[in-house]
């Protein structure tokens, strides 16, 4: 795992720990298409994307979360993830 990937993984852990109770269900729906976890784990993979394609992608059937590996800061990571969760487009 590269240093930037380690940093993004730390951002994800911090983000999940800081989620308000009402957003935890939304996060689970984004990850699994359900309010509960049906997989034994969530796998995190990293991709190097640029531009509009650079955003978290959840593969709900396999329990895989793809994250861009190039976030410049935790506020950038949090802002983008919260925009996705608030949009509920994934539902």
Residue frames as qw, qx, qy, qz and C-alpha x, y, z in Angstrom:
[[0.000, 0.891, 0.455, 0.000, 0.00, 0.00, 0.00],
 [0.407, 0.471, -0.026, 0.782, 1.37, 3.40, -0.96],
 [0.186, -0.189, -0.450, 0.853, 1.60, 6.32, 1.45],
 [0.323, -0.039, -0.157, -0.933, -1.25, 8.14, -0.31],
 [0.613, -0.240, -0.669, -0.345, -3.43, 5.02, -0.05],
 [0.451, -0.260, -0.689, 0.505, -2.64, 4.73, 3.67],
 [0.020, 0.091, 0.203, -0.975, -3.62, 8.37, 4.09],
 [0.489, -0.124, -0.386, -0.772, -6.93, 7.90, 2.26],
 [0.597, -0.264, -0.758, -0.005, -7.69, 4.80, 4.34],
 [0.262, -0.228, -0.545, 0.763, -7.15, 6.89, 7.49],
 [0.254, -0.006, -0.091, -0.963, -9.53, 9.49, 6.05],
 [0.580, -0.214, -0.631, -0.469, -12.16, 6.79, 5.53],
 [0.509, -0.284, -0.736, 0.345, -11.81, 5.46, 9.08],
 [0.087, -0.175, -0.329, 0.924, -12.06, 8.96, 10.52],
 [0.362, -0.083, -0.342, -0.863, -15.06, 9.74, 8.31],
 [0.592, -0.293, -0.715, -0.232, -16.98, 6.64, 9.41],
 [0.418, -0.282, -0.641, 0.579, -16.19, 7.28, 13.09],
 [0.004, -0.181, -0.174, 0.968, -17.44, 10.86, 12.79],
 [0.253, -0.306, -0.650, -0.648, -20.70, 10.04, 10.97],
 [0.446, -0.133, 0.364, -0.807, -23.82, 11.11, 12.80],
 [0.438, 0.076, 0.865, -0.233, -26.19, 8.30, 13.70],
 [0.623, 0.582, 0.320, -0.413, -28.70, 9.22, 11.00],
 [0.428, 0.721, -0.444, -0.315, -25.99, 9.08, 8.32],
 [0.330, -0.348, 0.877, 0.026, -24.72, 5.61, 9.24],
 [0.651, 0.364, 0.645, -0.166, -27.72, 3.99, 7.57],
 [0.510, 0.820, -0.057, -0.253, -27.17, 6.14, 4.50],
 [0.007, -0.674, 0.722, 0.154, -23.52, 5.06, 4.39],
 [0.490, -0.058, 0.869, -0.048, -24.59, 1.41, 4.63],
 [0.654, 0.610, 0.386, -0.228, -27.12, 1.91, 1.81],
 [0.325, 0.830, -0.383, -0.240, -24.35, 3.42, -0.31],
 [0.134, -0.520, 0.842, 0.051, -22.04, 0.49, 0.45],
 [0.223, 0.004, 0.974, -0.042, -24.48, -2.43, 0.35],
 [0.352, -0.201, -0.519, -0.752, -27.80, -1.16, -1.10],
 [0.609, -0.502, -0.607, -0.089, -29.33, -2.06, 2.28],
 [0.328, -0.815, 0.177, -0.444, -29.54, -0.67, 5.82],
 [0.784, -0.488, 0.382, -0.019, -27.67, -3.70, 7.13],
 [0.114, 0.630, -0.730, -0.239, -24.46, -5.43, 6.13],
 [0.961, 0.102, 0.067, -0.248, -24.87, -8.76, 4.36],
 [0.729, 0.467, -0.427, 0.260, -21.16, -9.31, 3.81],
 [0.793, -0.458, -0.235, 0.326, -18.63, -10.30, 6.44],
 [0.457, -0.452, 0.081, 0.762, -16.35, -7.43, 5.46],
 [0.401, 0.903, 0.102, -0.114, -16.06, -4.35, 3.32],
 [0.748, -0.030, 0.244, 0.617, -13.01, -4.38, 1.08],
 [0.088, 0.926, -0.027, -0.366, -11.38, -1.08, 0.17],
 [0.735, 0.191, 0.334, 0.558, -9.48, -0.77, -3.09],
 [0.101, -0.746, 0.061, 0.655, -7.74, 2.25, -4.54],
 [0.623, 0.544, 0.427, 0.365, -7.81, 3.64, -8.03],
 [0.258, -0.397, 0.118, 0.873, -6.02, 6.53, -9.65],
 [0.286, 0.691, 0.609, 0.264, -8.63, 8.60, -11.45],
 [0.202, -0.169, -0.003, 0.965, -8.74, 12.20, -12.55],
 [0.226, -0.141, -0.335, -0.904, -11.44, 14.75, -13.16],
 [0.646, -0.189, 0.003, -0.740, -15.12, 13.96, -12.85],
 [0.848, -0.025, -0.513, -0.131, -14.50, 10.22, -12.57],
 [0.363, 0.237, -0.677, 0.594, -12.52, 10.72, -9.36],
 [0.546, -0.390, 0.191, -0.716, -15.03, 9.80, -6.65],
 [0.350, -0.172, 0.878, -0.277, -15.85, 6.89, -4.32],
 [0.654, 0.091, -0.503, -0.558, -17.61, 3.97, -6.01],
 [0.533, -0.211, 0.725, -0.382, -19.37, 1.20, -4.09],
 [0.468, 0.101, -0.792, -0.379, -19.82, -2.25, -5.60],
 [0.606, -0.315, 0.292, -0.669, -22.83, -3.27, -3.54],
 [0.951, 0.013, -0.210, -0.228, -22.97, -6.95, -4.47],
 [0.805, 0.199, -0.422, 0.367, -19.34, -7.66, -3.64],
 [0.574, -0.785, -0.145, 0.184, -18.88, -5.27, -0.72],
 [0.651, 0.026, 0.103, 0.752, -16.03, -3.40, -2.39],
 [0.003, 0.958, 0.149, -0.246, -15.44, 0.33, -2.00],
 [0.667, 0.331, 0.137, 0.654, -13.19, 1.93, -4.62],
 [0.219, -0.907, -0.121, 0.338, -11.54, 5.13, -3.46],
 [0.501, 0.793, -0.156, 0.310, -9.42, 7.58, -5.41],
 [0.804, -0.276, -0.201, 0.488, -5.89, 7.59, -4.03],
 [0.437, 0.298, 0.031, 0.848, -5.23, 11.28, -4.53],
 [0.278, -0.887, -0.350, -0.117, -7.22, 13.27, -1.95],
 [0.350, 0.575, -0.268, 0.689, -5.27, 16.34, -0.91],
 [0.115, -0.281, 0.549, -0.778, -6.86, 16.66, 2.54],
 [0.020, 0.298, 0.914, -0.275, -9.41, 15.14, 4.89],
 [0.308, 0.502, 0.297, -0.751, -11.84, 18.06, 4.35],
 [0.382, 0.356, -0.549, -0.653, -11.76, 17.33, 0.58],
 [0.200, -0.029, -0.977, -0.067, -12.45, 13.64, 1.23],
 [0.091, 0.381, 0.748, -0.536, -15.24, 14.38, 3.71],
 [0.330, 0.460, 0.005, -0.824, -16.86, 17.00, 1.49],
 [0.396, 0.235, -0.694, -0.554, -17.00, 14.71, -1.54],
 [0.188, -0.142, -0.969, 0.079, -18.28, 11.71, 0.43],
 [0.155, 0.419, 0.587, -0.675, -20.95, 13.79, 2.19],
 [0.385, 0.367, -0.256, -0.807, -22.13, 15.18, -1.16],
 [0.364, 0.059, -0.871, -0.325, -22.60, 11.61, -2.38],
 [0.125, -0.273, -0.892, 0.338, -24.44, 10.51, 0.75],
 [0.202, 0.440, 0.352, -0.801, -26.69, 13.58, 0.79],
 [0.320, 0.253, -0.490, -0.770, -27.56, 13.24, -2.88],
 [0.637, 0.080, 0.691, -0.332, -29.16, 9.80, -2.38],
 [0.570, 0.512, -0.400, -0.503, -28.75, 9.30, -6.13],
 [0.172, 0.319, -0.932, -0.018, -27.29, 5.89, -5.36],
 [0.445, 0.074, 0.731, -0.512, -30.54, 4.71, -3.70]]
